[in-house]
Amino acid sequence: MSGQDSRKYEEDAQIALAEAAQRLETLLAELANRLRPFPSFLGMTSVQAVEVESPLATGRDLGCVVVDPEGRLCRFDVTAISGIAGIAESDQVEEFQPLDLSSLEYIAYASAAIQMLAEELRRRGG
């Protein structure tokens, strides 16, 4: 097998992974759209999201990965901000940050998210 042949297989594999990730992205968005109301995050009434653990050991710290009500995989950040003395001790700002995932990482997280959301839909009788 020549070097050119092996590169072709690697390129074909990357294309297949990207196509699979795209299909899972579509499925995840469709499933998330069916869950209304979308689950709240850790009992917070102001945040709708479901935490997702990847079954894949990526070696990267991505923070708290969640799926949002639109079916997007995001990092969820909570930042505490100091309040004005006497009015409020502190407040918090919740943000969803886009993730830069490889196709393989996306597939792992999306698969786990789909399983979790499908279970929630079944629990609701859908």
N, CA, C and O atoms as CSV, one atom per row, in Angstrom:
chain,resi,resn,atom,element,x,y,z
A,1,MET,N,N,0.847,-1.164,0.000
A,1,MET,CA,C,0.000,0.000,0.000
A,1,MET,C,C,0.897,1.233,0.000
A,1,MET,O,O,1.830,1.329,0.798
A,2,SER,N,N,0.621,2.144,-0.869
A,2,SER,CA,C,1.433,3.354,-0.953
A,2,SER,C,C,0.964,4.369,0.081
A,2,SER,O,O,-0.118,4.241,0.654
A,3,GLY,N,N,1.796,5.374,0.305
A,3,GLY,CA,C,1.447,6.438,1.235
A,3,GLY,C,C,0.197,7.175,0.791
A,3,GLY,O,O,-0.604,7.625,1.611
A,4,GLN,N,N,0.043,7.291,-0.526
A,4,GLN,CA,C,-1.139,7.962,-1.060
A,4,GLN,C,C,-2.408,7.161,-0.751
A,4,GLN,O,O,-3.447,7.734,-0.425
A,5,ASP,N,N,-2.312,5.826,-0.858
A,5,ASP,CA,C,-3.455,4.977,-0.542
A,5,ASP,C,C,-3.851,5.108,0.928
A,5,ASP,O,O,-5.034,5.219,1.251
A,6,SER,N,N,-2.864,5.094,1.809
A,6,SER,CA,C,-3.173,5.174,3.234
A,6,SER,C,C,-3.780,6.532,3.583
A,6,SER,O,O,-4.672,6.603,4.428
A,7,ARG,N,N,-3.316,7.604,2.952
A,7,ARG,CA,C,-3.907,8.921,3.184
A,7,ARG,C,C,-5.360,8.965,2.714
A,7,ARG,O,O,-6.198,9.614,3.339
A,8,LYS,N,N,-5.653,8.282,1.624
A,8,LYS,CA,C,-7.027,8.235,1.107
A,8,LYS,C,C,-7.948,7.585,2.141
A,8,LYS,O,O,-9.053,8.071,2.381
A,9,TYR,N,N,-7.490,6.482,2.756
A,9,TYR,CA,C,-8.299,5.828,3.789
A,9,TYR,C,C,-8.505,6.746,4.992
A,9,TYR,O,O,-9.604,6.819,5.542
A,10,GLU,N,N,-7.455,7.440,5.392
A,10,GLU,CA,C,-7.580,8.368,6.515
A,10,GLU,C,C,-8.553,9.498,6.186
A,10,GLU,O,O,-9.372,9.877,7.023
A,11,GLU,N,N,-8.464,10.034,4.977
A,11,GLU,CA,C,-9.381,11.092,4.560
A,11,GLU,C,C,-10.814,10.581,4.501
A,11,GLU,O,O,-11.739,11.269,4.933
A,12,ASP,N,N,-11.002,9.377,3.968
A,12,ASP,CA,C,-12.341,8.784,3.907
A,12,ASP,C,C,-12.909,8.562,5.304
A,12,ASP,O,O,-14.102,8.763,5.528
A,13,ALA,N,N,-12.071,8.155,6.232
A,13,ALA,CA,C,-12.521,7.950,7.610
A,13,ALA,C,C,-12.942,9.280,8.231
A,13,ALA,O,O,-13.953,9.340,8.931
A,14,GLN,N,N,-12.184,10.342,7.985
A,14,GLN,CA,C,-12.539,11.656,8.527
A,14,GLN,C,C,-13.856,12.162,7.931
A,14,GLN,O,O,-14.662,12.772,8.633
A,15,ILE,N,N,-14.069,11.910,6.656
A,15,ILE,CA,C,-15.323,12.296,6.016
A,15,ILE,C,C,-16.489,11.524,6.632
A,15,ILE,O,O,-17.542,12.100,6.905
A,16,ALA,N,N,-16.302,10.230,6.849
A,16,ALA,CA,C,-17.354,9.403,7.447
A,16,ALA,C,C,-17.680,9.877,8.861
A,16,ALA,O,O,-18.850,9.936,9.239
A,17,LEU,N,N,-16.659,10.215,9.640
A,17,LEU,CA,C,-16.893,10.726,10.996
A,17,LEU,C,C,-17.650,12.048,10.954
A,17,LEU,O,O,-18.571,12.260,11.743
A,18,ALA,N,N,-17.272,12.932,10.045
A,18,ALA,CA,C,-17.948,14.226,9.928
A,18,ALA,C,C,-19.410,14.042,9.528
A,18,ALA,O,O,-20.282,14.746,10.036
A,19,GLU,N,N,-19.680,13.115,8.632
A,19,GLU,CA,C,-21.063,12.841,8.215
A,19,GLU,C,C,-21.874,12.261,9.378
A,19,GLU,O,O,-23.034,12.625,9.569
A,20,ALA,N,N,-21.271,11.372,10.142
A,20,ALA,CA,C,-21.959,10.795,11.298
A,20,ALA,C,C,-22.242,11.874,12.335
A,20,ALA,O,O,-23.330,11.908,12.911
A,21,ALA,N,N,-21.288,12.745,12.576
A,21,ALA,CA,C,-21.478,13.838,13.537
A,21,ALA,C,C,-22.606,14.754,13.074
A,21,ALA,O,O,-23.421,15.186,13.889
A,22,GLN,N,N,-22.662,15.051,11.791
A,22,GLN,CA,C,-23.722,15.911,11.258
A,22,GLN,C,C,-25.092,15.270,11.442
A,22,GLN,O,O,-26.050,15.951,11.809
A,23,ARG,N,N,-25.194,13.981,11.192
A,23,ARG,CA,C,-26.465,13.270,11.359
A,23,ARG,C,C,-26.895,13.267,12.832
A,23,ARG,O,O,-28.069,13.475,13.140
A,24,LEU,N,N,-25.945,13.033,13.731
A,24,LEU,CA,C,-26.257,13.063,15.162
A,24,LEU,C,C,-26.665,14.463,15.612
A,24,LEU,O,O,-27.529,14.609,16.477
A,25,GLU,N,N,-26.054,15.481,15.036
A,25,GLU,CA,C,-26.421,16.859,15.371
A,25,GLU,C,C,-27.892,17.117,15.008
A,25,GLU,O,O,-28.619,17.756,15.767
A,26,THR,N,N,-28.315,16.622,13.859
A,26,THR,CA,C,-29.702,16.767,13.424
A,26,THR,C,C,-30.643,16.009,14.361
A,26,THR,O,O,-31.667,16.544,14.787
A,27,LEU,N,N,-30.289,14.758,14.680
A,27,LEU,CA,C,-31.117,13.953,15.580
A,27,LEU,C,C,-31.227,14.581,16.964
A,27,LEU,O,O,-32.304,14.596,17.560
A,28,LEU,N,N,-30.119,15.098,17.471
A,28,LEU,CA,C,-30.115,15.712,18.792
A,28,LEU,C,C,-31.006,16.949,18.816
A,28,LEU,O,O,-31.738,17.160,19.783
A,29,ALA,N,N,-30.958,17.758,17.782
A,29,ALA,CA,C,-31.813,18.946,17.715
A,29,ALA,C,C,-33.287,18.550,17.653
A,29,ALA,O,O,-34.124,19.162,18.316
A,30,GLU,N,N,-33.606,17.530,16.860
A,30,GLU,CA,C,-35.001,17.064,16.761
A,30,GLU,C,C,-35.497,16.547,18.109
A,30,GLU,O,O,-36.612,16.860,18.527
A,31,LEU,N,N,-34.680,15.768,18.776
A,31,LEU,CA,C,-35.067,15.204,20.066
A,31,LEU,C,C,-35.229,16.297,21.118
A,31,LEU,O,O,-36.201,16.292,21.874
A,32,ALA,N,N,-34.293,17.221,21.169
A,32,ALA,CA,C,-34.373,18.313,22.145
A,32,ALA,C,C,-35.635,19.139,21.913
A,32,ALA,O,O,-36.264,19.597,22.867
A,33,ASN,N,N,-35.999,19.327,20.669
A,33,ASN,CA,C,-37.191,20.107,20.333
A,33,ASN,C,C,-38.471,19.420,20.820
A,33,ASN,O,O,-39.462,20.096,21.097
A,34,ARG,N,N,-38.462,18.113,20.924
A,34,ARG,CA,C,-39.641,17.368,21.395
A,34,ARG,C,C,-39.818,17.439,22.904
A,34,ARG,O,O,-40.904,17.168,23.416
A,35,LEU,N,N,-38.757,17.803,23.620
A,35,LEU,CA,C,-38.829,17.881,25.090
A,35,LEU,C,C,-39.210,19.288,25.529
A,35,LEU,O,O,-38.348,20.144,25.726
A,36,ARG,N,N,-40.494,19.511,25.677
A,36,ARG,CA,C,-40.980,20.796,26.148
A,36,ARG,C,C,-41.912,20.546,27.315
A,36,ARG,O,O,-42.878,19.800,27.152
A,37,PRO,N,N,-41.686,21.110,28.451
A,37,PRO,CA,C,-40.563,21.983,28.760
A,37,PRO,C,C,-39.261,21.182,28.842
A,37,PRO,O,O,-39.242,20.011,29.221
A,38,PHE,N,N,-38.195,21.852,28.477
A,38,PHE,CA,C,-36.879,21.216,28.535
A,38,PHE,C,C,-36.460,21.128,30.005
A,38,PHE,O,O,-36.764,22.027,30.789
A,39,PRO,N,N,-35.767,20.055,30.380
A,39,PRO,CA,C,-35.379,19.907,31.799
A,39,PRO,C,C,-34.537,21.079,32.308
A,39,PRO,O,O,-33.755,21.676,31.569
A,40,SER,N,N,-34.720,21.386,33.580
A,40,SER,CA,C,-33.913,22.434,34.195
A,40,SER,C,C,-32.588,21.837,34.666
A,40,SER,O,O,-32.491,20.646,34.959
A,41,PHE,N,N,-31.592,22.683,34.728
A,41,PHE,CA,C,-30.243,22.259,35.106
A,41,PHE,C,C,-30.086,22.336,36.607
A,41,PHE,O,O,-30.171,23.413,37.198
A,42,LEU,N,N,-29.854,21.183,37.225
A,42,LEU,CA,C,-29.606,21.095,38.668
A,42,LEU,C,C,-30.631,21.867,39.494
A,42,LEU,O,O,-30.291,22.481,40.505
A,43,GLY,N,N,-31.877,21.830,39.057
A,43,GLY,CA,C,-32.937,22.492,39.798
A,43,GLY,C,C,-32.986,24.002,39.645
A,43,GLY,O,O,-33.823,24.646,40.277
A,44,MET,N,N,-32.120,24.591,38.828
A,44,MET,CA,C,-32.145,26.042,38.602
A,44,MET,C,C,-33.337,26.373,37.712
A,44,MET,O,O,-33.449,25.843,36.607
A,45,THR,N,N,-34.203,27.220,38.169
A,45,THR,CA,C,-35.366,27.567,37.354
A,45,THR,C,C,-34.996,28.444,36.169
A,45,THR,O,O,-35.739,28.501,35.189
A,46,SER,N,N,-33.861,29.127,36.242
A,46,SER,CA,C,-33.461,30.037,35.170
A,46,SER,C,C,-32.648,29.377,34.065
A,46,SER,O,O,-32.392,30.005,33.037
A,47,VAL,N,N,-32.235,28.121,34.253
A,47,VAL,CA,C,-31.366,27.471,33.273
A,47,VAL,C,C,-31.986,26.153,32.824
A,47,VAL,O,O,-32.313,25.293,33.642
A,48,GLN,N,N,-32.140,26.011,31.520
A,48,GLN,CA,C,-32.618,24.761,30.948
A,48,GLN,C,C,-31.451,24.119,30.209
A,48,GLN,O,O,-30.964,24.652,29.212
A,49,ALA,N,N,-31.011,22.974,30.706
A,49,ALA,CA,C,-29.897,22.246,30.105
A,49,ALA,C,C,-29.775,20.897,30.784
A,49,ALA,O,O,-30.249,20.701,31.903
A,50,VAL,N,N,-29.130,19.970,30.091
A,50,VAL,CA,C,-28.872,18.642,30.649
A,50,VAL,C,C,-27.373,18.396,30.542
A,50,VAL,O,O,-26.790,18.492,29.462
A,51,GLU,N,N,-26.758,18.076,31.678
A,51,GLU,CA,C,-25.324,17.794,31.675
A,51,GLU,C,C,-25.061,16.475,30.963
A,51,GLU,O,O,-25.808,15.509,31.124
A,52,VAL,N,N,-23.992,16.445,30.175
A,52,VAL,CA,C,-23.646,15.269,29.381
A,52,VAL,C,C,-22.222,14.848,29.703
A,52,VAL,O,O,-21.287,15.644,29.617
A,53,GLU,N,N,-22.075,13.592,30.073
A,53,GLU,CA,C,-20.748,13.022,30.310
A,53,GLU,C,C,-20.368,12.201,29.078
A,53,GLU,O,O,-21.167,11.404,28.586
A,54,SER,N,N,-19.172,12.396,28.595
A,54,SER,CA,C,-18.717,11.621,27.443
A,54,SER,C,C,-18.196,10.266,27.907
A,54,SER,O,O,-17.450,10.186,28.883
A,55,PRO,N,N,-18.586,9.205,27.210
A,55,PRO,CA,C,-18.022,7.897,27.536
A,55,PRO,C,C,-16.593,7.761,27.012
A,55,PRO,O,O,-15.929,6.755,27.262
A,56,LEU,N,N,-16.132,8.759,26.297
A,56,LEU,CA,C,-14.811,8.750,25.677
A,56,LEU,C,C,-13.847,9.562,26.540
A,56,LEU,O,O,-14.133,10.714,26.864
A,57,ALA,N,N,-12.734,8.989,26.909
A,57,ALA,CA,C,-11.730,9.726,27.672
A,57,ALA,C,C,-10.936,10.582,26.687
A,57,ALA,O,O,-10.059,10.076,25.987
A,58,THR,N,N,-11.244,11.877,26.633
A,58,THR,CA,C,-10.605,12.750,25.650
A,58,THR,C,C,-9.276,13.308,26.133
A,58,THR,O,O,-8.437,13.696,25.321
A,59,GLY,N,N,-9.077,13.353,27.434
A,59,GLY,CA,C,-7.845,13.938,27.951
A,59,GLY,C,C,-7.906,15.458,27.987
A,59,GLY,O,O,-6.960,16.106,28.436
A,60,ARG,N,N,-9.014,16.033,27.517
A,60,ARG,CA,C,-9.184,17.488,27.538
A,60,ARG,C,C,-10.215,17.841,28.597
A,60,ARG,O,O,-11.203,17.128,28.778
A,61,ASP,N,N,-9.980,18.937,29.291
A,61,ASP,CA,C,-10.963,19.424,30.249
A,61,ASP,C,C,-11.862,20.405,29.516
A,61,ASP,O,O,-11.462,21.530,29.217
A,62,LEU,N,N,-13.077,19.966,29.232
A,62,LEU,CA,C,-14.021,20.806,28.498
A,62,LEU,C,C,-14.966,21.550,29.423
A,62,LEU,O,O,-15.842,22.280,28.960
A,63,GLY,N,N,-14.798,21.371,30.724
A,63,GLY,CA,C,-15.693,22.000,31.670
A,63,GLY,C,C,-16.999,21.230,31.760
A,63,GLY,O,O,-17.038,20.024,31.517
A,64,CYS,N,N,-18.055,21.925,32.108
A,64,CYS,CA,C,-19.374,21.312,32.250
A,64,CYS,C,C,-20.056,21.309,30.873
A,64,CYS,O,O,-20.508,22.350,30.395
A,65,VAL,N,N,-20.122,20.146,30.255
A,65,VAL,CA,C,-20.731,20.022,28.928
A,65,VAL,C,C,-22.216,19.729,29.110
A,65,VAL,O,O,-22.604,18.830,29.855
A,66,VAL,N,N,-23.033,20.509,28.411
A,66,VAL,CA,C,-24.486,20.350,28.486
A,66,VAL,C,C,-25.060,20.351,27.075
A,66,VAL,O,O,-24.423,20.788,26.116
A,67,VAL,N,N,-26.293,19.841,26.985
A,67,VAL,CA,C,-27.088,20.027,25.770
A,67,VAL,C,C,-28.160,21.051,26.139
A,67,VAL,O,O,-28.815,20.933,27.175
A,68,ASP,N,N,-28.330,22.064,25.273
A,68,ASP,CA,C,-29.305,23.116,25.558
A,68,ASP,C,C,-30.645,22.791,24.890
A,68,ASP,O,O,-30.741,21.798,24.169
A,69,PRO,N,N,-31.661,23.591,25.111
A,69,PRO,CA,C,-32.983,23.288,24.568
A,69,PRO,C,C,-33.049,23.214,23.034
A,69,PRO,O,O,-33.997,22.652,22.486
A,70,GLU,N,N,-32.061,23.769,22.347
A,70,GLU,CA,C,-32.018,23.687,20.884
A,70,GLU,C,C,-31.251,22.461,20.408
A,70,GLU,O,O,-31.152,22.205,19.208
A,71,GLY,N,N,-30.709,21.707,21.356
A,71,GLY,CA,C,-29.971,20.493,21.007
A,71,GLY,C,C,-28.507,20.733,20.706
A,71,GLY,O,O,-27.847,19.881,20.112
A,72,ARG,N,N,-27.996,21.876,21.107
A,72,ARG,CA,C,-26.574,22.178,20.891
A,72,ARG,C,C,-25.767,21.716,22.088
A,72,ARG,O,O,-26.196,21.855,23.233
A,73,LEU,N,N,-24.594,21.165,21.816
A,73,LEU,CA,C,-23.658,20.821,22.884
A,73,LEU,C,C,-22.837,22.061,23.193
A,73,LEU,O,O,-22.235,22.655,22.298
A,74,CYS,N,N,-22.813,22.453,24.472
A,74,CYS,CA,C,-22.144,23.682,24.896
A,74,CYS,C,C,-21.410,23.440,26.201
A,74,CYS,O,O,-21.642,22.452,26.898
A,75,ARG,N,N,-20.522,24.364,26.511
A,75,ARG,CA,C,-19.937,24.399,27.846
A,75,ARG,C,C,-20.782,25.383,28.645
A,75,ARG,O,O,-21.085,26.481,28.179
A,76,PHE,N,N,-21.156,24.975,29.853
A,76,PHE,CA,C,-21.963,25.834,30.715
A,76,PHE,C,C,-21.058,26.471,31.742
A,76,PHE,O,O,-20.372,25.776,32.492
A,77,ASP,N,N,-21.051,27.800,31.781
A,77,ASP,CA,C,-20.235,28.544,32.733
A,77,ASP,C,C,-21.138,29.368,33.644
A,77,ASP,O,O,-22.092,29.999,33.189
A,78,VAL,N,N,-20.825,29.353,34.920
A,78,VAL,CA,C,-21.506,30.207,35.887
A,78,VAL,C,C,-20.434,31.098,36.506
A,78,VAL,O,O,-19.429,30.617,37.031
A,79,THR,N,N,-20.667,32.397,36.432
A,79,THR,CA,C,-19.722,33.353,36.976
A,79,THR,C,C,-20.406,34.145,38.076
A,79,THR,O,O,-21.470,34.727,37.866
A,80,ALA,N,N,-19.794,34.163,39.240
A,80,ALA,CA,C,-20.326,34.957,40.353
A,80,ALA,C,C,-19.828,36.388,40.206
A,80,ALA,O,O,-18.652,36.633,39.936
A,81,ILE,N,N,-20.754,37.329,40.390
A,81,ILE,CA,C,-20.367,38.739,40.339
A,81,ILE,C,C,-20.798,39.389,41.652
A,81,ILE,O,O,-21.857,39.090,42.204
A,82,SER,N,N,-19.955,40.274,42.123
A,82,SER,CA,C,-20.226,40.958,43.391
A,82,SER,C,C,-21.340,41.964,43.208
A,82,SER,O,O,-21.403,42.671,42.202
A,83,GLY,N,N,-22.218,42.018,44.194
A,83,GLY,CA,C,-23.296,43.001,44.179
A,83,GLY,C,C,-22.879,44.263,44.893
A,83,GLY,O,O,-21.807,44.328,45.494
A,84,ILE,N,N,-23.724,45.252,44.822
A,84,ILE,CA,C,-23.469,46.501,45.530
A,84,ILE,C,C,-23.717,46.238,47.019
A,84,ILE,O,O,-24.732,45.656,47.399
A,85,ALA,N,N,-22.791,46.669,47.832
A,85,ALA,CA,C,-22.914,46.441,49.286
A,85,ALA,C,C,-24.256,46.952,49.787
A,85,ALA,O,O,-24.644,48.086,49.504
A,86,GLY,N,N,-24.945,46.129,50.515
A,86,GLY,CA,C,-26.216,46.512,51.089
A,86,GLY,C,C,-27.406,46.138,50.214
A,86,GLY,O,O,-28.516,45.996,50.727
A,87,ILE,N,N,-27.206,45.976,48.924
A,87,ILE,CA,C,-28.321,45.607,48.050
A,87,ILE,C,C,-28.332,44.106,47.820
A,87,ILE,O,O,-29.360,43.447,47.974
A,88,ALA,N,N,-27.205,43.592,47.459
A,88,ALA,CA,C,-27.105,42.147,47.238
A,88,ALA,C,C,-25.662,41.734,47.469
A,88,ALA,O,O,-24.722,42.439,47.099
A,89,GLU,N,N,-25.514,40.586,48.084
A,89,GLU,CA,C,-24.161,40.096,48.341
A,89,GLU,C,C,-23.472,39.703,47.038
A,89,GLU,O,O,-22.336,40.104,46.785
A,90,SER,N,N,-24.162,38.918,46.213
A,90,SER,CA,C,-23.588,38.541,44.930
A,90,SER,C,C,-24.696,38.051,44.014
A,90,SER,O,O,-25.804,37.743,44.453
A,91,ASP,N,N,-24.376,37.990,42.765
A,91,ASP,CA,C,-25.302,37.482,41.754
A,91,ASP,C,C,-24.491,36.549,40.875
A,91,ASP,O,O,-23.282,36.404,41.056
A,92,GLN,N,N,-25.153,35.926,39.932
A,92,GLN,CA,C,-24.413,35.054,39.034
A,92,GLN,C,C,-24.900,35.239,37.611
A,92,GLN,O,O,-26.051,35.596,37.362
A,93,VAL,N,N,-23.989,34.985,36.689
A,93,VAL,CA,C,-24.297,35.053,35.267
A,93,VAL,C,C,-24.054,33.667,34.700
A,93,VAL,O,O,-22.979,33.091,34.869
A,94,GLU,N,N,-25.073,33.135,34.021
A,94,GLU,CA,C,-24.956,31.820,33.399
A,94,GLU,C,C,-24.767,32.018,31.897
A,94,GLU,O,O,-25.471,32.807,31.267
A,95,GLU,N,N,-23.808,31.290,31.338
A,95,GLU,CA,C,-23.527,31.409,29.909
A,95,GLU,C,C,-23.327,30.041,29.280
A,95,GLU,O,O,-22.738,29.143,29.883
A,96,PHE,N,N,-23.820,29.896,28.072
A,96,PHE,CA,C,-23.542,28.719,27.257
A,96,PHE,C,C,-22.471,29.125,26.248
A,96,PHE,O,O,-22.664,30.062,25.473
A,97,GLN,N,N,-21.352,28.422,26.261
A,97,GLN,CA,C,-20.257,28.703,25.352
A,97,GLN,C,C,-20.163,27.597,24.308
A,97,GLN,O,O,-20.245,26.419,24.655
A,98,PRO,N,N,-19.991,27.952,23.034
A,98,PRO,CA,C,-19.842,26.907,22.019
A,98,PRO,C,C,-18.576,26.092,22.272
A,98,PRO,O,O,-17.579,26.606,22.780
A,99,LEU,N,N,-18.637,24.828,21.911
A,99,LEU,CA,C,-17.488,23.933,22.071
A,99,LEU,C,C,-16.843,23.673,20.721
A,99,LEU,O,O,-17.527,23.565,19.703
A,100,ASP,N,N,-15.551,23.577,20.723
A,100,ASP,CA,C,-14.811,23.197,19.519
A,100,ASP,C,C,-14.441,21.726,19.680
A,100,ASP,O,O,-13.421,21.394,20.285
A,101,LEU,N,N,-15.285,20.847,19.130
A,101,LEU,CA,C,-15.098,19.407,19.277
A,101,LEU,C,C,-14.683,18.788,17.953
A,101,LEU,O,O,-15.138,19.204,16.888
A,102,SER,N,N,-13.825,17.802,18.032
A,102,SER,CA,C,-13.537,17.008,16.841
A,102,SER,C,C,-14.778,16.177,16.527
A,102,SER,O,O,-15.666,16.045,17.369
A,103,SER,N,N,-14.843,15.625,15.336
A,103,SER,CA,C,-15.993,14.788,14.971
A,103,SER,C,C,-16.139,13.622,15.946
A,103,SER,O,O,-17.251,13.292,16.360
A,104,LEU,N,N,-15.029,13.004,16.311
A,104,LEU,CA,C,-15.075,11.869,17.228
A,104,LEU,C,C,-15.591,12.288,18.608
A,104,LEU,O,O,-16.411,11.588,19.201
A,105,GLU,N,N,-15.115,13.423,19.117
A,105,GLU,CA,C,-15.605,13.921,20.403
A,105,GLU,C,C,-17.090,14.257,20.313
A,105,GLU,O,O,-17.860,13.940,21.220
A,106,TYR,N,N,-17.490,14.898,19.219
A,106,TYR,CA,C,-18.894,15.252,19.055
A,106,TYR,C,C,-19.768,14.005,19.050
A,106,TYR,O,O,-20.816,13.970,19.695
A,107,ILE,N,N,-19.336,12.994,18.326
A,107,ILE,CA,C,-20.099,11.745,18.254
A,107,ILE,C,C,-20.277,11.143,19.643
A,107,ILE,O,O,-21.366,10.680,19.984
A,108,ALA,N,N,-19.224,11.147,20.439
A,108,ALA,CA,C,-19.298,10.577,21.788
A,108,ALA,C,C,-20.278,11.362,22.661
A,108,ALA,O,O,-21.137,10.768,23.314
A,109,TYR,N,N,-20.157,12.689,22.679
A,109,TYR,CA,C,-21.050,13.503,23.497
A,109,TYR,C,C,-22.489,13.462,22.976
A,109,TYR,O,O,-23.427,13.345,23.764
A,110,ALA,N,N,-22.666,13.556,21.668
A,110,ALA,CA,C,-24.016,13.552,21.099
A,110,ALA,C,C,-24.713,12.227,21.346
A,110,ALA,O,O,-25.907,12.200,21.646
A,111,SER,N,N,-23.985,11.134,21.225
A,111,SER,CA,C,-24.583,9.816,21.495
A,111,SER,C,C,-25.065,9.724,22.932
A,111,SER,O,O,-26.169,9.246,23.194
A,112,ALA,N,N,-24.239,10.180,23.860
A,112,ALA,CA,C,-24.633,10.167,25.276
A,112,ALA,C,C,-25.826,11.084,25.509
A,112,ALA,O,O,-26.738,10.728,26.256
A,113,ALA,N,N,-25.834,12.255,24.885
A,113,ALA,CA,C,-26.941,13.198,25.051
A,113,ALA,C,C,-28.238,12.623,24.490
A,113,ALA,O,O,-29.296,12.761,25.105
A,114,ILE,N,N,-28.162,11.986,23.336
A,114,ILE,CA,C,-29.347,11.390,22.726
A,114,ILE,C,C,-29.924,10.311,23.633
A,114,ILE,O,O,-31.141,10.225,23.796
A,115,GLN,N,N,-29.072,9.496,24.217
A,115,GLN,CA,C,-29.554,8.461,25.132
A,115,GLN,C,C,-30.262,9.079,26.329
A,115,GLN,O,O,-31.320,8.600,26.738
A,116,MET,N,N,-29.687,10.144,26.895
A,116,MET,CA,C,-30.278,10.786,28.068
A,116,MET,C,C,-31.616,11.440,27.731
A,116,MET,O,O,-32.590,11.284,28.468
A,117,LEU,N,N,-31.663,12.168,26.621
A,117,LEU,CA,C,-32.894,12.858,26.249
A,117,LEU,C,C,-33.981,11.876,25.829
A,117,LEU,O,O,-35.161,12.089,26.110
A,118,ALA,N,N,-33.581,10.794,25.152
A,118,ALA,CA,C,-34.562,9.774,24.770
A,118,ALA,C,C,-35.155,9.120,26.012
A,118,ALA,O,O,-36.351,8.831,26.050
A,119,GLU,N,N,-34.336,8.886,27.017
A,119,GLU,CA,C,-34.830,8.321,28.276
A,119,GLU,C,C,-35.815,9.278,28.944
A,119,GLU,O,O,-36.843,8.848,29.467
A,120,GLU,N,N,-35.505,10.559,28.927
A,120,GLU,CA,C,-36.412,11.551,29.503
A,120,GLU,C,C,-37.736,11.588,28.722
A,120,GLU,O,O,-38.804,11.702,29.324
A,121,LEU,N,N,-37.673,11.494,27.416
A,121,LEU,CA,C,-38.879,11.479,26.601
A,121,LEU,C,C,-39.721,10.242,26.906
A,121,LEU,O,O,-40.945,10.334,27.004
A,122,ARG,N,N,-39.065,9.075,27.059
A,122,ARG,CA,C,-39.786,7.856,27.431
A,122,ARG,C,C,-40.437,7.993,28.802
A,122,ARG,O,O,-41.573,7.567,29.006
A,123,ARG,N,N,-39.709,8.588,29.732
A,123,ARG,CA,C,-40.224,8.791,31.087
A,123,ARG,C,C,-41.487,9.638,31.061
A,123,ARG,O,O,-42.395,9.436,31.868
A,124,ARG,N,N,-41.543,10.578,30.138
A,124,ARG,CA,C,-42.719,11.442,30.009
A,124,ARG,C,C,-43.832,10.798,29.189
A,124,ARG,O,O,-44.909,11.370,29.020
A,125,GLY,N,N,-43.553,9.608,28.687
A,125,GLY,CA,C,-44.568,8.898,27.909
A,125,GLY,C,C,-44.572,9.245,26.434
A,125,GLY,O,O,-45.559,8.998,25.742
A,126,GLY,N,N,-43.480,9.814,25.943
A,126,GLY,CA,C,-43.424,10.225,24.528
A,126,GLY,C,C,-42.670,9.275,23.658
A,126,GLY,O,O,-42.550,9.503,22.455
